[in-house]
Amino acid sequence: MKKNYSRQIFVLLTRRIYKISKKRNLGFTWNDSQKWVSANLFQLYKGRPISKIKVTDVDGIINSILDKKSIEYDKIPPPIIEICASVFDLTTSDLMDKNWWLFAEFVDTLDPNLKIRVGFDNIIDTGIIKKSDLINPKDIVEDLRLKNFGSDEMLIFKTMIAPNKKDDGKPCSYYLLITTLDSSYDIKGDKDESLKIVGESDLSSEAKRKRDLRNREAEARKKERDLRKEAEKKDRPKQVEGKEEEEKKLSLETLKNLEKLYESKKISKELFEIAFRELKQKLNKGGEI
């Protein structure tokens, strides 16, 4: 009976791509290497006698595929290594219900590599994206305002299992759903929600450090925005007039009063002329009186 060496061949091929990925700094995990072999290499060697397979030939074909020099495999790219932040680096208290107008402030505290989905009925559905791809969270808040959202409308957060993924604890297997209580997204999402209580003690020291840093940076940006808004509300100070200009204004006002007194015959012509000469000396910067 002919012996089947498929398993041994698969392991051999996986070991070679795993070693080569290290040399080329590709960052393949063992699982990534298995997927790569299954997609790109295994069919080429499946069924061959293991004694006929040479490691040097295997390495040459692997490098050829990676370098895209092989005509046969030119259209098969190496696997894409996805980098995701873990939704479980947020504590359960971080994800407590919040007022809808705090949406932009909350999003500002999230890791850029966290998968999220923002869904508000008849307003927006971003689909599953990275937080870094979310544009203008403030505009979303304004859209909610224009829809006359009341103070009783609350944001809720659900840790969801991503499509075609398993509840396996891996960061890329989940996304954070941001919606409102009793929305269609909330109701439909129940079946794919991953329920897990996360406390401060569950976070690694590195997760705590990054979380605290994001919160501090977000708070600093908020304070800067608040100070800028406060400054914009204040009236610009009027130009301070010099003492000389102020004295001229007072002298002109006095002169007008003197003219009224003279016209009403409450002071004599002589007294008016004396006061007029004194005021004119103060006003001797030119111009008509």
C-alpha positions as MATLAB code, in Angstrom:
seq = 'MKKNYSRQIFVLLTRRIYKISKKRNLGFTWNDSQKWVSANLFQLYKGRPISKIKVTDVDGIINSILDKKSIEYDKIPPPIIEICASVFDLTTSDLMDKNWWLFAEFVDTLDPNLKIRVGFDNIIDTGIIKKSDLINPKDIVEDLRLKNFGSDEMLIFKTMIAPNKKDDGKPCSYYLLITTLDSSYDIKGDKDESLKIVGESDLSSEAKRKRDLRNREAEARKKERDLRKEAEKKDRPKQVEGKEEEEKKLSLETLKNLEKLYESKKISKELFEIAFRELKQKLNKGGEI';
ca = [
       0.000    0.000    0.000;
       1.370    3.380   -1.021;
       2.127    5.532    2.018;
       0.671    9.047    2.152;
       3.241   11.650    3.160;
       0.954   14.675    2.739;
       1.107   15.638    6.395;
       4.884   15.460    6.534;
       5.181   17.418    3.281;
       2.861   20.138    4.595;
       4.899   20.464    7.797;
       8.150   20.593    5.823;
       6.862   23.351    3.537;
       5.468   25.305    6.492;
       8.785   25.077    8.310;
      10.645   26.440    5.253;
       8.359   29.475    4.708;
       8.378   30.170    8.462;
      12.216   30.265    8.496;
      12.410   32.336    5.318;
       9.851   34.824    6.672;
      12.092   35.368    9.684;
      15.130   36.010    7.477;
      13.121   38.455    5.359;
      11.435   40.070    8.383;
       7.952   39.271    7.064;
       6.573   38.637   10.529;
       4.700   35.415    9.657;
       3.416   33.427   12.623;
       3.285   29.627   12.380;
      -0.433   29.920   11.597;
       0.279   32.502    8.875;
       2.883   30.168    7.391;
       0.394   27.296    7.258;
      -2.142   29.489    5.471;
       0.498   30.677    3.027;
       1.588   27.091    2.203;
      -2.021   26.007    1.745;
      -2.722   28.889   -0.654;
       0.549   29.001   -2.586;
       2.686   25.883   -2.353;
       1.082   22.672   -1.129;
      -0.678   21.708   -4.359;
       2.663   21.827   -6.154;
       4.156   19.126   -3.875;
       1.098   17.188   -2.804;
       1.440   13.493   -3.724;
       5.176   13.618   -4.451;
       7.507   11.124   -2.756;
       9.011   12.961    0.192;
      12.454   11.584   -0.700;
      12.323   13.494   -3.987;
      11.737   16.872   -2.356;
      14.901   18.955   -1.930;
      14.975   21.753    0.625;
      17.065   23.991   -1.647;
      14.465   23.633   -4.425;
      11.642   24.439   -2.009;
      13.443   27.549   -0.751;
      14.085   28.681   -4.319;
      10.393   28.386   -5.249;
       9.308   30.140   -2.027;
      11.669   33.042   -2.669;
      10.568   33.157   -6.287;
       6.920   33.444   -5.244;
       7.706   36.085   -2.624;
       9.708   38.068   -5.143;
       6.883   37.649   -7.671;
       9.370   36.312  -10.249;
       7.529   33.092  -10.859;
       5.192   33.337  -13.868;
       2.986   30.600  -12.461;
       2.466   32.402   -9.146;
       2.901   36.009  -10.206;
      -0.686   36.901   -9.316;
      -0.643   35.258   -5.876;
       0.480   37.833   -3.292;
       1.958   36.879    0.068;
      -0.568   36.950    2.910;
      -1.447   40.326    4.396;
      -0.608   40.570    8.078;
      -3.454   42.470    9.750;
      -2.650   44.514   12.847;
      -5.515   45.161   15.260;
      -5.885   46.627   18.727;
      -7.791   44.490   21.189;
     -11.240   45.602   22.233;
     -10.530   43.756   25.478;
      -7.969   46.437   26.328;
     -11.023   48.571   27.149;
     -12.583   47.854   30.510;
     -16.290   47.249   30.954;
     -16.509   50.598   32.778;
     -14.954   52.318   29.721;
     -17.894   51.024   27.681;
     -20.711   52.151   29.953;
     -23.622   53.927   28.236;
     -22.867   57.569   27.452;
     -24.739   60.666   26.290;
     -24.769   60.865   22.501;
     -23.067   64.284   22.431;
     -19.952   62.651   23.969;
     -19.444   60.494   20.856;
     -16.468   62.459   19.449;
     -14.754   62.702   22.836;
     -15.105   58.947   23.402;
     -13.831   58.007   19.941;
     -10.798   60.220   20.549;
      -9.706   57.854   23.351;
      -9.707   54.723   21.151;
      -6.624   53.060   19.682;
      -6.232   53.922   15.962;
      -5.938   50.179   15.127;
      -9.167   49.212   16.887;
     -11.867   47.833   14.586;
     -15.131   49.735   15.024;
     -18.518   50.101   13.395;
     -20.576   53.255   13.888;
     -24.246   52.707   13.178;
     -27.075   55.180   13.791;
     -30.432   54.497   12.136;
     -31.078   56.723    9.078;
     -27.869   58.683    9.763;
     -24.704   56.632    9.219;
     -23.310   53.119    8.963;
     -19.549   53.040    8.529;
     -19.310   49.280    8.234;
     -16.353   47.647    9.986;
     -13.371   50.001    9.743;
     -10.298   50.923   11.751;
     -10.805   53.840   14.118;
      -8.081   55.691   12.198;
     -10.332   55.590    9.099;
     -13.229   57.374   10.824;
     -13.396   60.914    9.453;
     -14.816   63.904   11.350;
     -16.529   62.402   14.435;
     -17.748   65.934   15.243;
     -19.804   65.924   12.041;
     -21.551   62.769   13.259;
     -22.424   64.526   16.521;
     -23.821   67.439   14.513;
     -25.900   65.014   12.407;
     -27.330   63.525   15.603;
     -28.137   67.022   16.806;
     -29.909   67.881   13.557;
     -31.999   64.713   13.990;
     -33.221   66.257   17.254;
     -31.705   63.599   19.484;
     -32.961   64.134   23.018;
     -31.109   63.902   26.319;
     -32.549   60.414   26.865;
     -30.800   58.990   23.762;
     -27.779   57.031   24.963;
     -24.738   55.619   23.180;
     -24.152   51.922   23.785;
     -21.102   49.799   23.002;
     -20.992   46.125   22.068;
     -18.009   43.862   21.556;
     -18.935   42.010   18.371;
     -17.442   38.947   16.713;
     -16.302   39.956   13.223;
     -17.797   38.197   10.173;
     -16.142   34.839    9.379;
     -14.257   34.977   12.696;
     -14.482   32.949   15.883;
     -14.786   34.046   19.487;
     -11.122   33.134   20.002;
      -9.761   36.140   21.887;
      -7.579   37.345   18.985;
      -7.712   41.148   18.457;
      -8.699   41.009   14.776;
     -11.611   38.660   15.506;
     -13.659   41.454   17.088;
     -14.913   44.967   16.516;
     -16.585   47.572   18.695;
     -20.140   48.478   17.690;
     -21.137   52.034   18.590;
     -24.858   52.713   18.297;
     -27.864   53.845   20.339;
     -30.002   51.843   22.721;
     -32.766   49.880   20.951;
     -31.547   50.838   17.467;
     -31.747   48.222   14.704;
     -27.981   47.716   15.087;
     -28.428   47.056   18.806;
     -31.230   44.529   18.292;
     -29.678   42.675   15.361;
     -26.280   42.582   17.057;
     -27.376   40.478   20.009;
     -26.565   37.156   18.337;
     -22.960   38.118   17.469;
     -22.095   39.897   20.715;
     -19.195   38.555   22.738;
     -20.013   38.958   26.412;
     -16.977   39.383   28.638;
     -16.451   41.393   31.800;
     -13.112   43.242   31.720;
     -11.815   44.936   34.855;
      -8.702   47.000   35.532;
      -6.957   43.928   36.941;
      -7.527   42.043   33.657;
      -5.396   44.491   31.664;
      -1.711   43.903   31.111;
       0.690   46.593   32.304;
       1.338   47.562   28.662;
      -2.400   47.793   27.913;
      -2.881   50.001   30.985;
       0.016   52.232   29.960;
      -1.305   52.719   26.413;
      -4.869   53.244   27.642;
      -3.797   55.861   30.206;
      -1.632   57.613   27.619;
      -4.525   57.812   25.107;
      -6.835   59.172   27.801;
      -4.324   61.831   28.861;
      -3.701   62.902   25.275;
      -7.443   63.043   24.566;
      -8.015   65.135   27.699;
      -5.218   67.525   26.695;
      -6.734   67.949   23.217;
     -10.152   68.611   24.779;
      -8.745   71.303   27.074;
      -6.976   72.931   24.131;
     -10.230   72.968   22.126;
     -12.175   74.394   25.080;
      -9.614   77.165   25.606;
      -9.704   78.015   21.908;
     -13.515   78.225   21.942;
     -13.433   80.400   25.057;
     -10.907   82.732   23.447;
     -13.028   83.043   20.304;
     -16.057   84.113   22.366;
     -14.241   87.041   23.987;
     -14.440   90.476   22.334;
     -11.206   91.710   20.928;
      -9.813   94.593   23.068;
     -10.335   97.987   21.528;
      -7.314  100.080   20.717;
      -6.261  102.078   23.781;
      -6.251  105.744   22.981;
      -3.391  107.903   24.198;
      -3.727  110.454   26.979;
      -3.310  113.315   24.528;
      -6.169  112.083   22.365;
      -8.362  111.715   25.430;
      -7.581  115.284   26.512;
      -8.531  116.580   23.067;
     -11.890  114.861   23.305;
     -12.537  116.360   26.744;
     -11.546  119.847   25.542;
     -13.876  119.639   22.557;
     -16.707  118.551   24.824;
     -15.973  121.452   27.161;
     -15.944  123.856   24.226;
     -19.367  122.673   23.087;
     -20.730  123.216   26.565;
     -19.215  126.720   26.678;
     -20.855  127.575   23.344;
     -24.225  126.452   24.688;
     -23.763  128.555   27.841;
     -22.729  131.600   25.804;
     -25.620  131.201   23.347;
     -28.035  130.932   26.233;
     -26.395  134.101   27.715;
     -25.435  132.303   30.944;
     -21.820  133.500   30.613;
     -20.406  136.765   29.295;
     -18.635  137.218   25.992;
     -15.413  138.081   27.793;
     -15.448  134.928   29.890;
     -16.252  132.850   26.814;
     -13.282  134.339   24.883;
     -10.848  133.658   27.772;
     -12.017  130.027   28.060;
     -11.916  129.694   24.289;
      -8.245  130.785   24.135;
      -7.259  128.325   26.882;
      -8.997  125.449   25.179;
      -7.493  126.371   21.826;
      -4.030  126.084   23.330;
      -4.840  122.537   24.389;
      -6.143  121.823   20.939;
      -3.273  123.420   19.002;
      -2.674  120.245   17.035;
      -4.321  121.853   13.980;
      -7.810  121.525   12.521;
     -10.881  123.657   12.858;
     -12.846  124.297   16.016;
];
